Amino acid sequence: VGGLKYDTDGWRPNNELDQTAVTGLVQMAVTERINLQAEFQYRDSEEGDLAFNFDPDDFLKNKTIKRDQTTGRLGLRYSPSSDSHFLLSYIHSKRDEKNKQSEELPPILFLPPRARTDRKFRDEGDQLEVQHIREIEDLNLIVGAGYNNVDNRDDLSLSIDDPVIGNLLSVSDTEKTQVRQPHGYLYANAKPARAVTVTLGASYDHYEEGDLDSNSFNPKLGAQWDVSDRVSLRAAVFKTVKPALVNNRTIEPTQVAGFNQFFDDVNGTKSWRYAAGLDWRMTADLAAGSEFSYREMDEPLFTDDGGDRFESRDEQFHKLYLYWTPSERVAVNSQLSYDRYTSENGIATEFDNLPKKVRTVSLPVGITYFSKSGWFS
């Protein structure tokens, strides 16, 4: 059982965040072959305008967002033998969000009218996954399938009121959408040589949301070579469809040769990733490495004219990292990252405030201390 309480006023007006989270997990070994899990999560939060739109003065003074989410998960593992495992996962989630904001408009007569927006979202989803893991000497097979089902409801109310004339406009609308995504996958991790691991795989996704109906076959290839006991080389190329995950969780492998497959893209986004990396354990207390990757993305657009429509984005992400443990109670980590994102000119850049190009360089440094009592900071 765990809990979290977080409250901050932020760094500028209307930048506050108040968040509460509670979670509980029960796990039981019914027999030597059967293991059961049950998990519950609850989260509620209230926040102002947290978005940082490249200008500290670009924010809404009268905006509040309230969220309430409840999630339950059931899991089963059946192992008929030491080299064969069957997994079953079911997740149900329900999320409610209330978004209120108001702002002054240019004056019509003497005083400026005020526009008020009241928006309510409700997402309720189910996710069922099954998986089989089989180990055969130097070969590891992972076969699985899943079905994601999410129902969305969006209630919007808009009013414009003049302090002298009164109400000028009142509009309300309700939009309902459904997301359906059956998918399957196969991963094979083989060792053709003692120091080499090769990953071959593929997945198939059928994605439906509103007028979007898309099918995608996604090949996956990765390799890792342990050049020595201290140096490893990694490389991968693979295609992925961003799944409509319930509570952003899945039992499908999320990496190929140590490179992430899934990112926080728009649901239904198709992407290719090309990556290479080097990992070097210099001493028992010091490790360093680098990664270089490039992503090509086709992001779906959900417009009123219907049909399947995608816009292209691409991203370069490179990093150098360092891990150091100067003592048994202190750990130091640092990572120099370069991220370059570009988007084609289109609807999202013209009307949805999506930038055409962003370059980011970051160098975070972290120090962790582990106490004898079990606490760390």
C-alpha positions in Angstrom: 0.0 0.0 0.0 1.3 3.4 -0.9 0.3 7.0 -1.0 1.4 10.4 -2.3 0.5 14.0 -1.5 2.0 16.8 -3.5 1.1 20.5 -3.3 2.9 23.5 -4.9 2.0 27.1 -5.9 4.4 26.9 -8.9 6.7 29.6 -10.2 4.2 32.1 -11.6 0.5 33.1 -11.0 -2.0 30.3 -11.6 0.7 27.6 -11.7 -0.4 25.7 -8.7 -0.8 21.9 -8.5 -2.4 19.8 -5.8 -2.2 16.0 -6.3 -3.2 13.0 -4.3 -2.5 9.3 -5.2 -3.2 6.0 -3.5 -2.2 2.6 -4.6 -2.5 -1.0 -3.3 -1.2 -4.3 -4.6 -2.0 -7.9 -3.5 0.0 -10.8 -4.9 -0.6 -14.5 -4.0 1.1 -17.7 -5.0 -1.9 -20.1 -5.3 0.3 -23.0 -6.2 3.9 -23.4 -7.4 2.6 -22.9 -11.0 -0.1 -20.2 -10.5 0.4 -16.7 -9.3 -2.3 -14.0 -9.0 -2.2 -10.3 -8.7 -4.8 -7.6 -7.9 -4.0 -3.9 -8.0 -6.0 -0.7 -7.3 -5.0 2.9 -8.0 -6.8 6.2 -7.3 -5.6 9.7 -8.2 -7.1 13.1 -8.0 -5.5 16.4 -8.9 -6.3 20.1 -9.3 -4.1 22.5 -11.3 -4.0 25.9 -12.9 -2.4 26.7 -16.2 0.8 24.5 -16.2 1.7 24.8 -19.9 5.0 26.6 -20.7 4.4 28.1 -24.1 8.0 29.4 -24.7 6.9 32.8 -23.1 6.6 33.2 -19.3 3.8 35.8 -19.8 1.7 33.5 -22.1 -0.7 31.8 -19.7 -4.3 32.0 -18.6 -5.0 33.6 -15.2 -8.5 32.0 -14.8 -8.0 28.3 -15.8 -8.5 25.3 -13.5 -8.4 21.6 -14.3 -9.6 18.9 -12.0 -9.0 15.2 -12.6 -10.2 12.1 -10.9 -9.0 8.6 -12.0 -9.7 5.1 -10.7 -7.9 2.1 -12.1 -8.1 -1.6 -11.3 -5.9 -4.4 -12.6 -6.0 -8.2 -12.4 -3.0 -10.4 -13.4 -2.4 -14.1 -13.7 0.8 -16.1 -14.4 0.7 -19.8 -15.1 4.0 -21.6 -15.4 3.5 -25.3 -16.4 7.3 -25.7 -16.5 10.4 -23.7 -15.7 10.8 -22.7 -19.4 7.2 -21.9 -20.2 5.1 -19.0 -18.8 1.5 -17.8 -19.6 0.5 -14.3 -18.6 -2.9 -12.6 -18.5 -3.6 -9.0 -17.7 -6.8 -7.1 -17.5 -7.1 -3.4 -16.7 -10.2 -1.2 -16.2 -9.9 2.6 -15.9 -12.3 5.5 -15.5 -11.1 9.1 -15.7 -13.1 12.3 -15.3 -11.7 15.7 -16.1 -13.3 19.2 -15.6 -11.7 22.1 -17.4 -12.9 25.7 -16.6 -11.4 28.9 -18.0 -12.5 32.5 -18.6 -10.8 35.4 -20.3 -11.7 39.0 -21.2 -12.5 39.9 -24.9 -12.1 43.3 -26.6 -14.8 45.7 -25.4 -18.0 46.1 -27.5 -19.4 49.2 -25.8 -17.6 50.3 -22.7 -16.6 47.3 -20.7 -15.0 44.1 -22.0 -17.2 41.0 -22.2 -16.0 37.8 -20.7 -15.8 34.4 -22.4 -16.3 31.3 -20.2 -15.6 27.7 -21.2 -16.7 24.7 -19.2 -15.5 21.4 -20.5 -16.0 17.9 -19.1 -14.2 14.8 -20.4 -14.8 11.2 -19.4 -12.7 8.3 -20.6 -13.6 4.7 -19.6 -11.5 1.9 -21.0 -10.7 -1.8 -20.8 -7.5 -3.5 -21.8 -7.1 -7.3 -22.1 -3.7 -8.9 -22.8 -2.4 -12.4 -23.0 1.2 -13.5 -23.5 3.3 -16.7 -23.7 7.0 -16.8 -23.0 9.0 -19.8 -24.0 12.7 -20.4 -23.5 14.5 -23.0 -25.8 18.2 -23.2 -25.1 19.6 -20.1 -26.8 16.2 -18.9 -28.0 13.6 -16.9 -26.1 10.2 -16.5 -27.7 7.5 -14.0 -26.7 4.1 -14.3 -28.3 1.1 -12.1 -27.3 -2.1 -10.4 -28.2 -4.3 -7.7 -26.8 -7.5 -5.7 -27.2 -7.9 -2.1 -26.1 -11.3 -0.5 -25.9 -11.8 3.1 -24.8 -15.0 5.2 -24.8 -14.6 9.0 -24.7 -17.2 11.6 -24.0 -16.6 15.4 -24.4 -19.2 17.9 -23.1 -18.5 21.5 -24.0 -20.3 24.7 -22.9 -19.3 28.2 -24.1 -20.8 31.5 -23.1 -20.0 35.1 -23.8 -21.4 37.7 -21.4 -21.3 41.5 -21.6 -21.5 43.3 -18.2 -24.0 45.8 -19.7 -25.9 43.9 -22.4 -25.9 40.5 -20.7 -25.5 37.2 -22.4 -24.4 37.4 -26.0 -23.8 33.8 -26.8 -24.4 30.4 -25.3 -23.4 27.2 -27.0 -23.2 23.6 -25.8 -22.1 20.4 -27.6 -21.4 16.7 -26.8 -19.0 14.5 -28.8 -18.6 10.8 -28.3 -15.8 8.8 -29.7 -14.7 5.1 -29.5 -11.2 3.7 -29.8 -10.7 0.0 -30.7 -7.3 -1.5 -31.1 -6.8 -5.3 -31.5 -3.1 -6.2 -31.9 -0.7 -9.1 -31.8 3.1 -9.5 -31.7 6.0 -12.0 -31.8 9.5 -11.4 -30.5 12.4 -13.9 -30.8 15.7 -13.2 -28.9 18.4 -15.5 -30.2 22.1 -16.0 -29.4 23.9 -17.1 -32.5 27.2 -16.6 -30.6 28.0 -16.4 -27.0 28.6 -12.6 -27.1 25.8 -11.7 -29.5 22.0 -11.4 -29.0 19.7 -10.8 -31.9 16.1 -9.7 -31.7 13.7 -10.4 -34.5 10.1 -9.5 -34.2 6.9 -8.1 -35.7 3.6 -6.7 -34.5 0.3 -6.0 -36.2 -2.1 -3.3 -35.2 -5.6 -2.4 -36.3 -6.5 1.0 -35.0 -10.0 2.6 -35.1 -10.9 6.0 -33.7 -13.7 8.1 -35.2 -13.2 8.2 -38.9 -9.7 6.9 -38.6 -9.4 3.2 -39.6 -5.7 2.1 -39.9 -3.8 -1.2 -40.3 -0.1 -1.5 -39.8 2.5 -4.3 -40.0 5.5 -3.4 -37.8 8.8 -5.2 -38.3 11.4 -5.1 -35.5 15.2 -5.9 -35.6 17.8 -5.4 -32.9 21.3 -6.7 -32.0 23.6 -6.5 -29.1 27.3 -7.4 -29.1 29.3 -7.8 -25.9 32.7 -6.8 -27.3 34.3 -7.5 -24.0 33.2 -7.8 -20.3 33.2 -4.0 -20.1 32.0 -2.8 -23.6 28.7 -3.5 -25.4 27.4 -2.2 -28.8 23.7 -2.0 -29.5 21.7 -1.2 -32.7 18.0 -1.5 -33.7 15.5 -0.5 -36.3 11.7 -1.0 -35.7 8.3 0.3 -36.5 5.6 1.0 -33.9 2.0 2.2 -33.6 1.3 4.2 -30.5 -1.3 2.1 -28.7 -4.3 3.5 -26.9 -3.1 2.0 -23.6 -5.4 2.1 -20.6 -3.4 3.8 -17.8 -0.3 3.7 -20.1 0.6 0.1 -19.1 1.3 -3.0 -21.2 3.0 -6.4 -20.9 4.3 -6.2 -24.4 8.1 -5.7 -24.5 8.7 -2.0 -24.5 12.3 -2.1 -25.7 14.3 -3.6 -28.6 18.0 -4.0 -27.9 17.6 -1.5 -25.0 15.9 1.2 -27.1 12.4 2.4 -26.2 9.5 1.6 -28.5 6.7 3.6 -27.0 6.7 7.3 -26.6 4.0 9.8 -25.5 2.8 10.4 -29.0 -0.8 10.9 -30.2 -2.6 7.6 -30.1 -2.4 5.9 -33.5 0.9 7.5 -34.5 3.0 5.3 -36.8 6.8 5.7 -36.3 10.1 4.2 -37.4 13.1 4.4 -35.0 16.7 3.9 -36.0 19.2 3.7 -33.1 22.7 2.8 -32.1 24.4 2.8 -28.7 27.6 2.0 -26.8 27.8 1.0 -23.1 31.1 1.1 -21.3 31.7 -0.1 -17.7 35.0 1.5 -17.1 35.4 0.3 -13.5 33.2 -1.4 -10.9 32.0 2.0 -9.8 31.9 4.0 -13.0 29.9 3.5 -16.2 29.4 5.6 -19.3 27.8 5.4 -22.7 26.1 7.0 -25.6 23.0 6.7 -27.7 22.1 8.1 -31.1 18.6 7.8 -32.6 16.3 9.1 -35.3 12.5 8.8 -35.4 10.1 9.3 -38.3 6.5 9.8 -37.3 3.1 9.9 -39.1 0.7 11.5 -36.7 -3.0 11.2 -37.3 -5.3 14.2 -37.5 -8.9 14.1 -36.4 -10.7 16.7 -38.5 -14.4 17.3 -39.2 -14.1 16.4 -42.9 -13.4 12.7 -41.9 -11.1 10.2 -43.6 -7.6 9.0 -42.8 -5.1 11.9 -42.6 -1.6 12.0 -41.3 1.1 14.6 -41.0 4.9 14.0 -40.8 7.2 14.7 -37.9 10.7 13.7 -37.2 13.0 13.7 -34.1 16.7 13.3 -33.5 17.6 12.3 -29.9 21.2 11.8 -28.9 22.7 11.4 -25.4 25.9 10.8 -23.4 25.5 9.4 -19.9 27.6 8.8 -16.8 26.9 6.7 -13.7 29.2 6.8 -10.7 28.9 5.2 -7.2 31.7 6.8 -5.2 30.6 4.9 -2.1 28.0 2.3 -1.1 25.6 5.0 0.0 26.0 7.7 -2.7 25.1 7.4 -6.4 25.8 10.2 -9.0 24.3 10.3 -12.5 24.4 12.8 -15.3 23.2 12.9 -18.9 23.9 15.3 -21.7 21.0 15.2 -24.2 20.4 16.8 -27.5 16.8 16.7 -29.0 15.8 18.2 -32.4 12.1 18.0 -33.4 10.7 19.2 -36.7 7.2 19.1 -38.2 5.9 19.7 -41.6 3.7 22.7 -42.3 0.1 21.7 -41.8 -3.1 21.9 -39.8 -1.4 21.2 -36.5 1.3 23.9 -36.9 -1.2 26.4 -38.2 -4.1 25.9 -35.8 -3.0 23.7 -32.9 0.0 25.7 -31.6 2.4 22.9 -32.6 5.9 24.3 -33.2 7.6 23.6 -36.6 11.0 23.2 -35.0 12.4 22.7 -31.5 15.9 22.1 -30.3 16.7 21.2 -26.7 20.0 20.7 -25.0 19.9 19.5 -21.3 22.4 18.4 -18.7 20.7 17.2 -15.5 22.8 16.0 -12.6 21.4 13.8 -9.9 22.8 12.7 -6.5 21.1 10.0 -4.4 22.0 9.1 -0.8 20.9 5.8 0.7 20.6 5.6 4.5 21.2 2.4 6.5 17.6 2.7 7.8 16.3 2.3 4.2 15.5 5.9 3.5 16.9 7.6 0.4 16.9 11.1 -1.0 
